[in-house]
Amino acid sequence: MKKYDLITIGRANMDLFSSDIGAEFVDITGFVPQVGGSPTNIAIGTAKLGMKSAAITAVGNDNVGDFIIKYLERKGVITDLITRKAGKSSLAVLGVQPPDKFPLLFYRENPPDIWITIDDLPDFSETKAFLISGTALARGTCGPATFYAAEKAHEAGTLTYVDLDLRPDQWQHPMEAGVALRRIMTMVDVVIGTEEELWAAINTDPAKWHGNDAVTAEERAAVEAWIADQMQSDASPSVIALKRGSKGVTIFESGKAPLDVPGFPVEILNTVGAGDAFASGLITSRNNGLDWYNAARFANACGALVVTRHGCAEALPDKAEVEDFIANYKPNE
């Protein structure tokens, strides 16, 4: 039996969520502390769904670092791969103005988690799955360490995922993101990303860069054409999960027709964390032996639940909540 079901790598923040839903940022009167950072959220989300999940990350020798580690322990995440390094632990501050305004400010001038090194990595033969955050490639020594981790996970036969996790403000230049993401996608088994993230990954024209803003019809067609080419080759990745918001997800698998899996349209309270919930549900479901359709359906339900709740890590559901949501879901309610 392996020590871990999943190991994630990348940033960990103390998240301060506005407690005043709907308030303009300047009118916020209080915040609710949680822990975030996409890969760390996925460690939390999969742990809540029953996996033995660990996070490779780093925090400072400060109170925020203490908070992050204790919070993760309470949520069932294995913390033995978290290191302490110089610098102040990462912080994110978030406003909540539904349905579509969620201001997010990072305080990551020189966070410890960008200085993860090769020496901080575990033996990847001890885990069933490995999740890479695309943003882990952006800064410091964490990028080279993450590429090396992907190589070692492949050598160990570990199922490896990358969540593209595009955070434009974490890259020195927009085109750097594409260079790194195109490389890492050839080193993993499964890619998870939105249409916008896939476009950012494959686009090589700075004039056509627009971060996470919605893709045009032409850009969407280019993304789908690029994916189709990838699925015709023997190279990695073998699966791409293309997220399409409330429309659900399309699963592209080598040698098979695209699989459209419908979502669960709901009234949105907060979009932050929906993608992490989706990844948590997908990875857990595949670990539990579900086929791609049912794994993606479960993942869509995880994402739908989170957008109806306040917070991010605190909003991530457990298995019983997801199953109950799917069983009782009625559209337009």
KEKOLZA-202759 format. One record per residue (C-alpha): residue in one letter; x, y, z. Coordinates in steps of 0.2 Angstrom, whole numbers, padded with zeros to 4 digits, always signed. Example, Ala and Ser with C-alpha at 12.3 -4.5 7.8 and 13.67 -1.06 7.14 Angstrom:
KEKOLZA-202759
A+0062-0022+0039/S+0068-0005+0036/
***
This chain:
KEKOLZA-202759
M+0000+0000+0000/K+0007+0017-0005/K+0009+0030+0008/Y+0000+0043-0001/D-0015+0043-0014/L-0010+0061-0020/I+0004+0073-0018/T+0002+0091-0024/I+0015+0104-0027/G+0014+0123-0027/R+0009+0138-0017/A+0000+0139+0000/N-0008+0155+0006/M-0017+0161+0021/D-0033+0167+0013/L-0043+0182+0020/F-0061+0181+0013/S-0073+0196+0015/S-0086+0192+0028/D-0097+0206+0020/I-0105+0197+0004/G-0109+0210-0009/A-0099+0224-0001/E-0087+0235-0011/F-0070+0231-0006/V-0067+0248+0002/D-0083+0245+0013/I-0077+0228+0020/T-0078+0227+0039/G-0071+0210+0042/F-0062+0194+0035/V-0063+0176+0038/P-0046+0167+0038/Q-0044+0151+0028/V-0030+0143+0018/G-0029+0143-0001/G-0018+0142-0016/S-0024+0131-0030/P-0013+0115-0027/T-0016+0116-0008/N-0034+0118-0010/I-0034+0102-0021/A-0025+0093-0007/I-0039+0099+0005/G-0052+0095-0007/T-0046+0077-0010/A-0043+0074+0008/K-0061+0079+0012/L-0067+0067-0001/G-0057+0053+0007/M-0040+0053-0001/K-0023+0052+0008/S-0017+0069+0002/A+0000+0078+0005/A+0006+0095-0001/I+0023+0100-0006/T+0024+0118-0002/A+0034+0130+0010/V+0029+0142+0023/G+0039+0155+0033/N+0045+0154+0051/D+0030+0166+0056/N+0013+0165+0063/V+0005+0164+0046/G+0015+0149+0042/D+0010+0141+0059/F-0009+0145+0054/I-0007+0137+0037/I+0001+0121+0044/K-0012+0119+0058/Y-0027+0122+0046/L-0021+0109+0034/E-0019+0096+0048/R-0037+0100+0054/K-0043+0097+0036/G-0034+0080+0035/V-0020+0085+0024/I-0003+0076+0027/T+0009+0090+0031/D+0026+0081+0032/L+0031+0087+0015/I+0029+0106+0020/T+0046+0115+0023/R+0050+0131+0032/K+0060+0143+0022/A+0066+0161+0024/G+0053+0175+0019/K+0035+0179+0024/S+0022+0167+0021/S+0010+0170+0007/L-0006+0180+0009/A-0022+0182-0002/V-0036+0195+0002/L-0053+0192-0007/G-0069+0202-0009/V-0085+0194-0013/Q-0097+0203-0024/P-0108+0191-0033/P-0112+0186-0047/D-0096+0191-0056/K-0085+0202-0046/F-0072+0194-0034/P-0057+0205-0032/L-0042+0195-0027/L-0025+0203-0021/F-0010+0192-0018/Y+0004+0197-0006/R+0018+0187-0013/E+0033+0198-0015/N+0045+0184-0011/P+0035+0169-0003/P+0044+0154+0003/D+0034+0142-0008/I+0043+0149-0024/W+0060+0142-0016/I+0055+0124-0016/T+0070+0114-0022/I+0074+0097-0029/D+0080+0092-0012/D+0062+0095-0005/L+0055+0082-0016/P+0049+0065-0010/D+0050+0047-0017/F+0036+0048-0030/S+0034+0029-0030/E+0026+0032-0013/T+0010+0040-0021/K-0003+0035-0033/A-0005+0052-0041/F+0004+0068-0042/L-0004+0085-0045/I+0006+0100-0053/S+0000+0118-0052/G+0005+0127-0068/T+0009+0143-0057/A+0022+0132-0048/L+0032+0135-0064/A+0032+0154-0063/R+0045+0159-0050/G+0061+0155-0041/T+0068+0137-0039/C+0050+0129-0038/G+0049+0129-0057/P+0065+0118-0060/A+0060+0107-0045/T+0043+0105-0052/F+0049+0100-0069/Y+0061+0087-0061/A+0047+0081-0050/A+0037+0077-0066/E+0051+0067-0073/K+0053+0057-0057/A+0034+0054-0056/H+0034+0048-0074/E+0049+0036-0070/A+0039+0030-0055/G+0024+0026-0065/T+0014+0039-0055/L-0002+0046-0063/T+0002+0064-0065/Y-0010+0079-0068/V-0007+0097-0071/D-0020+0110-0067/L-0015+0125-0078/D-0020+0137-0064/L-0017+0153-0074/R-0012+0167-0063/P-0005+0180-0075/D+0002+0192-0061/Q+0013+0178-0055/W+0023+0178-0072/Q+0037+0190-0077/H+0030+0190-0095/P+0014+0182-0102/M+0024+0172-0115/E+0034+0164-0101/A+0018+0156-0095/G+0015+0148-0112/V+0032+0142-0114/A+0032+0133-0097/L+0014+0126-0099/R+0017+0119-0116/R+0033+0110-0109/I+0024+0103-0094/M+0009+0097-0103/T+0021+0085-0113/M+0026+0077-0096/V+0010+0073-0088/D-0005+0061-0091/V-0019+0072-0088/V-0021+0091-0091/I-0035+0101-0083/G-0039+0118-0088/T-0052+0131-0094/E-0054+0136-0112/E-0045+0153-0107/E-0031+0143-0099/L-0028+0132-0114/W-0028+0147-0125/A-0015+0156-0114/A-0004+0140-0115/I-0004+0137-0134/N-0004+0156-0139/T+0013+0162-0145/D+0007+0180-0150/P+0009+0193-0137/A-0004+0204-0146/K-0017+0190-0143/W-0014+0188-0124/H-0028+0192-0113/G-0026+0181-0097/N-0042+0174-0091/D-0054+0185-0101/A-0066+0175-0111/V-0060+0167-0127/T-0067+0172-0144/A-0075+0159-0155/E-0059+0159-0166/E-0048+0156-0151/R-0060+0142-0145/A-0058+0133-0161/A-0039+0135-0161/V-0039+0127-0144/E-0050+0112-0149/A-0040+0110-0165/W-0024+0110-0155/I-0031+0097-0143/A-0037+0086-0157/D-0019+0086-0164/Q-0013+0081-0147/M-0025+0066-0145/Q-0019+0059-0162/S-0001+0058-0156/D+0007+0045-0145/A+0015+0059-0134/S+0008+0065-0117/P-0004+0070-0112/S-0017+0056-0115/V-0032+0065-0108/I-0037+0084-0107/A-0051+0090-0097/L-0057+0106-0105/K-0068+0116-0093/R-0082+0126-0100/G-0090+0134-0085/S-0109+0130-0082/K-0109+0120-0098/G-0098+0107-0090/V-0082+0099-0097/T-0076+0090-0112/I-0065+0076-0110/F-0053+0073-0124/E-0045+0056-0123/S-0032+0049-0135/G-0040+0038-0148/K-0058+0042-0143/A-0071+0054-0148/P-0073+0069-0136/L-0085+0067-0122/D-0096+0081-0117/V-0101+0080-0098/P-0115+0092-0093/G-0113+0104-0078/F-0125+0109-0065/P-0131+0127-0067/V-0134+0135-0051/E-0135+0152-0044/I-0118+0159-0041/L-0112+0166-0024/N-0093+0165-0026/T-0083+0158-0040/V-0066+0157-0031/G-0062+0139-0028/A-0073+0131-0041/G-0059+0125-0052/D-0050+0117-0037/A-0066+0108-0032/F-0068+0101-0049/A-0050+0095-0049/S-0052+0087-0032/G-0068+0078-0038/L-0060+0072-0054/I-0044+0066-0046/T-0053+0057-0032/S-0066+0049-0044/R-0052+0042-0055/N-0043+0036-0040/N-0059+0027-0035/G-0061+0018-0052/L-0074+0029-0060/D-0074+0031-0079/W-0071+0048-0086/Y-0089+0052-0089/N-0094+0049-0071/A-0078+0056-0064/A-0081+0072-0073/R-0099+0072-0068/F-0094+0071-0050/A-0081+0084-0052/N-0094+0096-0060/A-0105+0093-0045/C-0091+0098-0033/G-0088+0114-0043/A-0106+0118-0043/L-0108+0116-0024/V-0093+0127-0021/V-0100+0142-0031/T-0115+0142-0020/R-0105+0144-0004/H-0095+0157+0005/G-0076+0154+0005/C-0065+0142-0004/A-0057+0129+0007/E-0071+0129+0019/A-0083+0127+0004/L-0075+0111-0003/P-0088+0097-0001/D-0086+0080+0006/K-0092+0064-0003/A-0109+0063+0005/E-0113+0081+0001/V-0108+0078-0017/E-0118+0062-0019/D-0134+0071-0011/F-0132+0086-0022/I-0132+0075-0038/A-0146+0064-0032/N-0157+0079-0028/Y-0152+0092-0041/K-0166+0100-0050/P-0162+0113-0064/N-0168+0131-0062/E-0170+0130-0043/
***
